[in-house]
Amino acid sequence: MNQIIKKIYPVSKKPICSADSLYLKPVLSRIKSPKGPIYYANFLTSLDGRIATYSRKHASLLTPKSIKSDIDFSLFCQLHAQADCLVTNTKYIQGLEKGYYGNILSIKDPNLNKWRQKNNIKEQKIIILSNSLNFKKNKYLEIYKERITILTTSKNQKKINSFNENGYKIIKCSGKNISPNYLNKYIIKNKYKSIYFIAGPIIVEQMISNNLLNRLYCSTSISMIGTKNYDTIIRGNFLSKPTKLELKEMYIYNNESKKIKEQTLFQIFNLKGK
């Protein structure tokens, strides 16, 4: 079912938009960037900055239902369809195996697959960033292993050999963490054009700190959820100086289907002056 949202910035003579195609224009892989690839990320957040709160059931920080709108997943899928490369991490793979993260390693909407074909977007590759290799070769990964590359700093040769022997491409990196600059060089070498981060905030903060993230999509629930144990977009571990963002577009969605009207802002920011 199509949902209607209103564009509030920049001001438009026709502010009413369809949520079904909101994030499909422009085609990100066609944007010409002086430094090559287009890196982008998407976060859901409350007005008080929470992107995840502690779940006792799963003993993990997860996106609370209270900040989700009924069009968030559709917009996520549109951003997913824009990518020729997905970047994820150990935590997501662990959560996928345990069942508290959904399988978002492929596009399941036939209309989005047709849109990709029409726009000549190549088959998606998947990069897993893992310092520990603390995840199993489960049924979900087996489906995609021909498209997966694992970048790791692990020195556990037994684990590395196990992945290699099972047909996974694995690349050893130096240092304690996989650096954004190394990831960028790997992306450029393989000629990927549009890269979507479906990992947590750490790698996104590192990309921002290294002036590599091009675009940030932010869905802000007009609500406050409090809680002491939470995660936020920027933890402050890597960002050493303030970073200016340019607001390119903003939309508001009013969900009046519930007893209490819920509102969400959808914001598109450019970084690096793009």
Beta strands, then each sheet from edge to edge (+ up, - down):
strand 1: 4-9
strand 2: 16-18
strand 3: 38-46
strand 4: 52-55
strand 5: 60-62
strand 6: 85-89
strand 7: 125-130
strand 8: 148-152
strand 9: 169-172
strand 10: 194-197
strand 11: 215-221
strand 12: 230-231
strand 13: 246-255
strand 14: 262-270
sheet 1: 2+ 1- 13+ 14- 11+ 3+ 10+ 6+ 7+ 8+ 9+
sheet 2: 5+ 4- 12+
end
